[in-house]
Amino acid sequence: MAKNTRFPHKKEQKISTIQSTDERLTGRAGLALFEAYVRSIQMLPLIERWFGSMRKNSKGLAITELFVQLFCFFMDGTCRHITRFDQLKDDDSYAGVIGSSNLASSHTIKRLFAKFSYVRVFLFRRLLQHFFIWRLNIMKPEIIVLGMDTMVLNNDDALKRHGVQPTYKKVKGFQPLQLNWGRYFVDAVFRGGKKHSNHGDTADMMQVHIVEKIRKGYRADVPIIVRMDAGFYDHELFETFEWLQIGYYCGGKRYSNVTNAAALSTDWLPFTSRDNKEIWEYTEFETRQKNWHKARRTIYSRLIQKDRQLVLAGLVKDSVIITNLGMGGPIDEQIRQAGHEHLLIAHQILADYHQRGSDELANRALKNFGHEQLPFKRFAANAAWYYLMCVSHNLFEAFKEDVTAPVIPVTVYADTFRRQIIDTAGKIVRHAGQLIMKVPRATFERLQFDRLFAACQLAPVMTG
């Protein structure tokens, strides 16, 4: 029988050995886009103004260069240990990617954070607020909805760390108070783990300062609404909101007068969740606790069906919402002038409060972007590390909106973004006096690297 030669056996080429090369190759080519964006938005002059005095010797790295390297460290997300800087310092290609001729070592980073005092750490809050006003002027929202909540940072494995205390989640760690606008962090107060949501006057003063910033830096007449859980149920905080003439939704408590009023109510209305998996019924009335100076609008709701199954009364906790919307205050008129009068209806208030889970997603996104375990023993150093993580996260979210939105959704988490954009192979070469990065043609065309790089150069500037 003749030999079948229609499918000749092809000799496969297999790797026989692995050798080193002196060419500048990198697996983080996407960081070049992020680094170009950070420099283009003109944030570094602000950092130099507020933190430049920390540099005591002109021989060392500039503060702005250290911050750029820290921003890229968080954006990379390969390792959360400070010793990672020693590994990067020996990588010449990484220096080319982030545009730095001199990379910091782990000892340089430790010396930097050792210089942070409680007063200087406060400047990070100004940076977060300034960043927020910058995004407001770009996106120009008609109504600003802020979420206020705490986030537990689990440092249970820390042997000795200043400020690590037991939290309500049964672990030891930190519990900062945070104010977010969608995916952005507007303000934050770094605190020990045992500080509850409304500890002291922190929440009051946070709102006073940010409302002043919004009305001065954005618009004086923009309606502002704050969403909170029952941890902020406090009439003094409510009075602060009403004095500021802003709106609020706050989770209430099922005191006897509240449940009695609900039991006597006869006008119950249905409410279906956005995903159609839950059906609630709700009613509204006004309640006043003993130490309150006036009655406040109360919306009482109870779950009656979940996943097409009826829910027996008493098996699921009923929900209570306290709000000042629809009570005839100045915030009502601001909302009407903005053309969003439907926000004053009880059905819409309930729907918006059910979306408070999106505020929790901001905490999840921050932990996905950074990490919970903080590296230092001193409280001020850990606070500075936490704030830098928040600023880096805001830069990441702005980078997605301003640069990479055409090729990847802005809603993706950091892990997905890193795999698709940051973790790109590249080769750094010099040609005609220019430093050029080359990426594989398929990746170049799929991600449109030329257009993304041009978008980085044209990014909106953060004015001082």
N, C-alpha and C positions, 0 to 999 in steps of 0.2 A: 504494500500500500504506500502511495506517495506521501511524503512528509508534508504536513499542512504548514504552509509558510505565510498564510494570510495575516496571522497575528504574531509577527516576530517578537521574540523576547527582547525587551529593551533593558539595558543595563542601568539600574538606578544609581544615582549619585548620592552617596551617604557621607556624612561628616566623618572624617577619619582622625582629625585632631583639632584641638582648639588652641589658638595662639592669641597673644595680646597685641594691641595696636596703640600707637601714639596719636591716632586721629581723635578729634574731639567729638565723641558720640554721646548722645543722651537719650534717655527714655522718658524725659519730662519736657518735651518741646513745647507743650501747651503752656508751661509756666512763663514762657517768653511773652505770650499775649497778656497774661495777667500782670506781669511786671511792667509792661509798656502802658497798660491801663492805669495802674497805680500812679505812675509818674505823670501821665497826661492829665489827670483830673486835678492836679495841683493841690493835693492834700499835704504833700511833704513840707511846703512852706509853713503851714499851720503847725505841724509837728515840730519843726525847727523853732518856731516862736514859743511854743509852750514847754517843750522838753529839751531844747538846745542847751540850756545851762547845765544839764547833767554831765556834759562833756567837759572834763577838767583839763584835759591835755590834748593839744592839737595833733599830737602824733597818732592818736588812736582813730578808730573809725568814727565817721560822723554819725550823729544820732539818726539822721534820716536814712542812712544806709543800713544801720542796724534794724530800724523799723521795717524797711523793705525786705530784708532777709527774714525777719520774723513773720511778716505777712505771707511771704512765699513758703515758709516752713509750715504754717497752718494750712495754706492752700494745697500744698503737696500732700500732707496727711499720711505720709509713709510711716512715720514713727513719732511717738509722743514724748520720747526721752530727749533730754538736752544733749546727751552724748552724740545725738544724730548730727549736731553741728560739726563735731570733729571729723565725722565721715565725709560730710559735704565739703569741708575745707580742703580735703585732699583730692577733690574731684574738679579738675580744671574745666570740664565741660559744663558743670553746674554753674560755675562762676560766669561763663559766657551766656548761659540761658537767662540768668536774672540780672545781667548787666553790671556785675560788681567785679572789680579787679582784685579785691581783698575780702575774703570771707571771714566771718567771725568764728572763733572757736567756742567750745562749751564754757570755758573759763571766762571769756569775754561776755557771754550772755549772763552768766552768774553774777559777774561784777556789775553789769547793768541793772539787774533786778534788785541787787543788794542796795542800790542807791535810792530806790523808790521809798518815799515817806508817805504817810497818810495824806498829807496836803497835796503832794504831787500826784498821787493816785486819783485825787478828785478831778484832775484835769482831763482824765479819760471820759468822764461824764460830759464835760463840755464838748469833747470831740464827738461823742455819740449824738448829742443834741444838734451840733452843727451839721453833722452828716444827715440827720433827719430833716432839718430845714432845707438842705440842699435837694433832697429827693422830693420834698413837697413842692418846691418851685419848679421841678422838672415835670412831675406827674399831675400837678394842679388838681387835687381832688375837691369835689364840691362839699363833701362831708368827711370829717376825720373820725374814724372809729379806732380807739386805742384799747388794748387789752392789758390789764394789770394782774400779775400773778407772781408766785414764787417758783423757783426751780431748785430741786435738791441735787447737789453734786456729791455723789457717793465716794467718800474717801475713807471707807470703813477699814481699809487695810493700812492706813497711815498709823505708824507707831506713835510718833510725837509730832504734832503739827498744830501750830497756833490757830485757834478758831474752829478746829474740828470738834463738833458737838453732836449729840444725838438729835435726829430729826424725826418728824412725824412718820416717815417711811421706815422706821425701825433700823436705820443705818446711821453711822456717824459721818458727818460731812459739813458742807456749807449750804446755805439756803439764801441766795441773793434774791432781792426784790427786783422785778423786771417790768418794764413798760414796753410793749411792742406795737408796731403798726404793720399789720400783715406779717411779712417775713423779716421785717427790719426791727432791730432793737433800738428804741428811742432813748431809753435811760435805764440805768441799773444801779443798785446799791448792793455792794458785796457785803455779806453778813455771815455771822456764825450760824451753825445748824439749828440752834434752839430758838432763834428769832422767828416768831410766828408772822403770819401775813401782814397784819396791821400793827406791828410792833412800834411803839412810840408814835412820833409824828412824821415818820419817814414818808409814808404814803401821801400824807397831806402836802408836805413841802415839795415832793416830787411833782405833784399835779400843779401846784402854784407856779413852779419854775417853768414847766414845759408849756403851760397855757400862755404864760407871758412870752416865751420864745416864739410860739406859733403866731400869736397876734402881732408881734413886732416884726418877725422875719418872713411871715407868709401873708396872712390876711386877718384883719381885726374882726371881721364879721363871719368867719367860717364856723359852722356848727361843729362842736366837739362832743363826742360821746365816749364814755369809758365803760368797758365791760369787766365785771369782777365776779369772783365766786363768793360763797358765804363767809370765807375767812376775813372779808373786809366789811362785814355787816356791822356798821358803827355809825350812830347818828351824827357824831362830830365830823366824820369823813363826809357824810351826806351834806352836812351844812357847808363844808368847804366847797364841794362841787356846786351847790346852789349859790354860794357867794361868788364863785367864779363864773356863774351863768353858763355852765356846761351840763350836758346830760349824763345820766348814768343808768346802767342796769346792774343790779347786784343780787346775788343769790340770797334769799331770805331764810328765816328760821321758822319752824312750825310751832310757834308759841300757841298757847291755848286760845287766845283771842283771835288768832289767824285761822286756826282750824275750826273754831266755832263759827266764824263769819263765813267760811267756805261751806260748812254744813248747812247753814241757813240759806245759802244762795240757790236760786232756782233757774238762773239764766246761764246754763252751761253751753258752751259752743265747741264744736270739734276742731281739732288741729292735726294735720298729717305731716309727718317729717318729710324732708326733701327727698329722701330715698324711698319713700312710701313703705318703709318697714315698720313704722310705729304710728299709732293713732292715739292722740291725747284728747282730753277735754279740759276746758279752762273756763274760769270765771274771774271777774275783777271786782275789787272793792277798795276801800281805804282803811288803813289800820294805823294805830298810834300806840307806841309802847310808852311805858310809864315815864321814862326820862326824855322823851321826844317833845319838842316844842310845837310840833304840828303833825297832822296825819299825812301819810304818803300813799301813793298809788301802789296797790298790791295785786299781782296777777298770780292766781293759784291754779296749778294744772296737775292732772293725774293721768297716768298711763292706763289705757283700757285695752290696747291690743298691740302685740309685738310679734312680728313674723307670722302674721295671720292667726295667731293664737290669742284668745282672750286672756286678760290678766285679772286675777282675783284681787279684790280690794284688800289692801293691807300687806300684800306680798312685795310691792315696790314702793319706795318712798315717794311721796308727792313732792312736787317742785314749787317753790315760792320765789317770786321775783319782786324786788322793790325798785321802783323807778320814779323819776321826777318828770318824765316825758308825758305830755298830755295833761299837765296840771296847770296850764296857763302861765308858765314862767317865760322869761326871755328866750330860753332855748327853743321853745315851741315856735316863736316868731322867726327865729333864725332858720329853723328847719323849713318853715313854710316859704320863706323868701328864697331858699335854695331849691325849692320845687320838689321837696321830698316829704310832703305832708303825710304820706302813707306810713311813715316811720312812727307816727304818734298813735296808730291803731294798736290795740292789744294783741291782735293776731300777728302783726308784723314784729312787735316787740318780742313776743314769744319765739318767733322764727329766728330773729337776730340773736337772741340769747342762746338758742340751741346751737348757733354757729360759733359759740365761744370755744368749742373744741378746736377750731382753727388756730386760736391763740396758743393752745397746748402744742400744736404742731410746730410752732416756732421754737419752743424749747427742745422738741425732738430734733429739729433741723440743726440747732446749735450743737447738741451732743453728737449728732452724726458728723458734723463738720469738724468739731474739735474733740474734746474728751472731758471726762468728769474728774479724773485723778489729777490733782494739781501738784507740781513738782517740788515746791519749796517748803521750808519749815516756817518761815516768817509770814505773818498774816499780810503785811503790805506787799511783799513780793508775789504771793499767790493772788492777791487782788489785782495787781498790775497784769499778771499773766491772764487772768480771767477777762479783764477788760480788753486786752489785746486780742483775745480770742473772739470777743463780741465785735470789735471793730473789723477784724479780718472777715468774720461772717457777713457783716454788712457790705464789705467790699466785694465779697463773693456774689451776694445777691444782686448788687448793682452791676457787676460785671456781666452776669447772665442777662440782665435786662438791656444794657447798653451795647453789648458786643455780640454775645453768642446766641441771642434769641432766634435768629434766622435758621440755625442749624440744630438747636437742642431746646426743648421746652424749659421755660424759666421755673417750672414747678419741680424739676428733678432735684433729688437730694445730692449731697456732696459725693457720695460713693459712685453714683452713676455718672456724674459730671467728670470726676477724675478719670474714670475708666475710658470715657469717650473723648475727652478734650485734653486733659493734662498728660495722661500716659500715652504720649505720641512719640515715636522714634524720630530722631533728628540728628543731623550732622552739621557742625559749626565749622565754617571755612572762611578764609580771608581772600578777598578778590578786589582788585583795584582800590585798595585802601579801605574797603568796607568789610564789616563783619556780617556774614550771611548765614542764615540757617536754612538747611535743605531738609525737607521731609519727603517721605514716599509719595509718588504721584497720586496713587489711589486715595491716600489720606488727604493730600492737598486738595484734590477735587471734591471729595466727599464733605470735608469740613470748610471748604472755601477759605483757606488760611490767608490768602492775600486780602480778601474782603474783611476778614476779622481783624487783621493787623491794621488795615486802614481805619476801621471803626475805632480801634484803640487810640489811634492818633487824633481822632476827631471827637473824643469823648467829652461830654459836658464838664466844664471846669467848676470846681468847688471854690467859690469866692471867699475871701477872708472876712 
